[in-house]
Amino acid sequence: MKARLDAIDWKILKELQADGRITNVELASRVGISAPPCLRRVRALEEMGVIKGYRALVAGEKLGYGVTVFAMVHLASQAEADLNAFVEKVRTWPIIRECHTVSGDFDFVMKCVAPDLSSFQTFVGALTATPNVRNVRTVLTLAQVKDEPNVPMEIAPAD
């Protein structure tokens, strides 16, 4: 269900996406309201689940994670119990940074990061040996062209 937000809420979200460490006083100034109602609005957005959390964006390549690969997984069975078992297994692998169920030829698409190709190949061996995995296709990225994790506030949906 889509949250009902007014123009001030959208401004708050845009500012927080740009700088999650901004002080409440500065945030209030930028969105044109005083600090106490601004803090109440931020807390309400958090309670509604619109703001899911705050984190630092870390440059993985600077820490030795220079390999990014997308893996597409096709399961032998899409029965609910089998899907759930696979999802639980996915959650145990730190190499998998994102995992999405998808329509089409595959059941899951996963974004994976690894320090090197050998480490990723070891993971692929474990992934393909996982019960119910029919096949795995991988795509090695050569360069990242865009990395924009934020929601596009410039094209906010209409009510």
N, C-alpha and C positions, 0 to 999 in steps of 0.2 A: 504494500500500500504506500502510495506516494505521500510524503510529509507535506503539510501545508506550511509554506514559508512566505514571509513578506520580504520586501525589498531590503530591509535592514538585515534580516537573517542571511540573505544571499550575499550581502556585502561582508558580513562576518565570516562566512564560509570562504569567500574568495581571499580575504586577508589571511585567515588561518592556514589555508592551503599554501599561500605564498611564504608564510613565516609562522610556523607552529610555536615558535619561542617568543612571539610578540607578547608584551605585557598587556594586561587587561586595560590599563589606562591608555596606552598607545592605540590598542584596537578600538576602544571606544571613540577616541579622537578621530581615527580614520573613517569610522562608519557614521560619525555625526551624532552620537548619543553620549550620555554620561556613563561613568564606569559601573555603578551598581546595576542599572538595567542591562548593560552589556554583559556583565558576568552572569546575570540571571538567564539571558538568552543563550549564552554559550552552554551553561549547565542544562538548559532545556533541550538544546540540540544534542547534547551528549546523552541525556536520558531517553530521547526519542530514537537514539541509535543512528542519527544522521552523522554525527561525529563519532567514528568508531574507535579512535585512539590517536596517539601522537607518537611519532618515531623519528629517528635520525635517518636520513638517506645516506647510506654508506657506499663508497666506491669499492665494490667487490674486487675489481682488478688491482687496486692498490694493496689489497690484502692477500693477493695470490689466487683469486678466483677469476682467471682470465678466459675460461671456456664457458660459453653459454650455448645450450642446445635445447631445441624443442623436441619432445618425444610424443608421438601419437600412438596410443595404445588401443588395440582392438581385443575385447574379451570374447571368450568362447560362449559365455552365457551372460545374459543381461537380467537374470532373475534378481530380485531385490536383495536377497541374502548374499549373492555373489558380488553384486555391485558394492554393497556395504562392506564386505570383507576386503575388497580391493581398496576402497577408500581408506579403511583403517590402516592397511599396509602402507599406502601412500603417505599418510600422516607421520609414519615413523622414519621416513627417509629425509634427512636434512638437505640432501642435494636437490630435492624438488622444492622449488620456491613458489610455484603456482601450479594449480591443477584445476582443470575445468572439465565438466562433463559436456560433451558436444553432440550434435546431430551429424549425420552423414556416415562416412566410411569408418570412422573411429568412434570409440566411446569416451576417450579422455585425451586432452592435450595438456602437456606439462611443460613448464619452463624449468630447466635445470641449470645449475651452475656448478662448476667443478674446477679444481686447481689445474688439471691437465687432462688430455684425452685419455690417458691410461686410467685415471680415476673414474672418468665417465664410462669407459668401456667396462670396468668392473661393475659399476652400477647397472649397466644395460644387461650384463649377464645375470645379475640377481633379479632384475625386473622381468626378463624373459622367462626365468625359472619360476616366477610366482604362479601359484595355482590360478587357473582360469584365464591366463594371458594367452591369447591366440597368436598375436604378432605385435611387434613394435617397429615403428619407423621413426628415424631420427633425422633432424635437420640441424647441422652445425651452423651457427651464425658466424659471419665473417666480420661484420661491423654493425654497431648499433646506430641507426639513423635518427631515431627519436626515442626519448624516454620521458614521458609525461604522465606520471602516476595520478595526477589530480583530475578531478571531474571538471569539464569545461564550463566555467561559470559564464562565459560570454554567450553561450547558447542555452541558457536556462530554459527548461521546458515550461510551456504555458500551463495554467491551471485548467 
